[in-house]
Amino acid sequence: MFAISDLIAERADFFQGYPTESEIKPYLNDQECFFVADSIEMQWPHLKRNSGCYVMDDGSPGDHAWNRHPDGTIIDATAIQFGSSDYIIDRQSDQYDRYVSWQHENIKAQALGHKAGWHDPQEDYDGLCPQCTEDISSTRSLGTN
Ligand SMILES: [Zn+2]
């Protein structure tokens, strides 16, 4: 049963802001991106942890995790590990397309993963590698990588 109050509650986080420079400072780090992104999501539940590929200058993907605001803006407290000091990367940023997540651009992320030789079962993905049709579903039995 659809209720407008549920919709408003569900979308309320859309209107929440970004961490300020002083709020994000304790989280800035040059490693442990998954841990940092999880910690940020605990502190700011509307900033969901995303994981996937950070596309390097040469086109190769780096295994990476970051946070995503509901408006699509990326919060990356560990961007320094890729030589960037910006922690807020909005859609206008020339860095934005470097972030390819399993959660939001799965097929593109799978293609980048294949290129790097990754066939790890990823969250929320059930299927075959679109490049080589290897089974990379999250429900497959382990040990067949
Ligand atoms: Zn593949």
Residues whose N, C-alpha, C, O or C-beta is under 5 A from the ligand:
A	BS01	ZN	H114 C129 Q131 C132 E134
